[in-house]
Amino acid sequence: MQNALVVIPARLEASRLPGKPLADIGGKPMIVRVLEQAQNARLGRVVVACDHKDIARAVENHGGEAVMTRTDHQSGSDRIHEATNLVDPNRNHQIVLNLQGDVPLIEPEAIRAAFAPLADPAVEIGTIMTEIRDPRFRDDPSFVKAVATPNGNGAFRALYFTRATAPTGDGPLFQHIGVYAYRRSALDRFVSLKPSPLEIREKLEQLRALEAGMRIDISAIDSAPMDVNTPEDLERARAAIAGQS
């Protein structure tokens, strides 16, 4: 995808895992693991948007690019918007991907899949989802469900996102994965909007876009990348990386 900019927001403080971006995984900080997977996707320039000099130093020590952003952002989208304007004030990049900094095992193919829906000029935001195959997670509100319909181009058009078990009836349920590819103009508009009623009710930021009439399309991928939020998650990530070596 031409003119793509991948931005990885990284915040030092995390309630469940303090210092999470700098946690060591197989000899490298977690944020560097994510950076390398983004670089392996070969979509274009990759920048870490951080709020602490220690994160910036870790990224730069491993040959990556980092930009310092404000510490008071309410969301990752606000942080990537600031970072995008700082590193690309001339707007050379017209597509921006928000890749979370806590997915050290994400496959490059999954990152590319989030960009794929933007091949349709009518799509403003691309993202990804995967089928929920374990019945234990069908009713788990921490597994956000994507309610979507085939768009005729091999992907799906998002109709709603919810923590409830939806849609009802026979058929698969899909877990939404929070990786977003924005058209630059769509990102500008999104961060200018106030939090919307359903966003506040469901605690799902992407509903703000749908409530404003923005189009989100979704690529389906085979499996969800494990995110690292707890010490137990961190140990699983370390074991997985060790198993690859």
Secondary structure, 3 states (H helix, E strand, C coil): CCCEEEEEEECCCCCCCCCHHHCEECCEEHHHHHHHHHHHCCCEEEEEEECCHHHHHHHHHCCCEEEECCCCCCCHHHHHHHHHHHHCCCCCCCEEEECCCCCCCCCHHHHHHHHHHHHCCCCCEEEEEEECCCHHHCCCCCCCEEEEEECCCCCEEEEEEECCCCCCCCCCCEEEEEEEEEEHHHHHHHHHCCCCHHHHHHCCCHHHHHHCCCCEEEEEECCCCCCCCCHHHHHHHHHHHHHHC
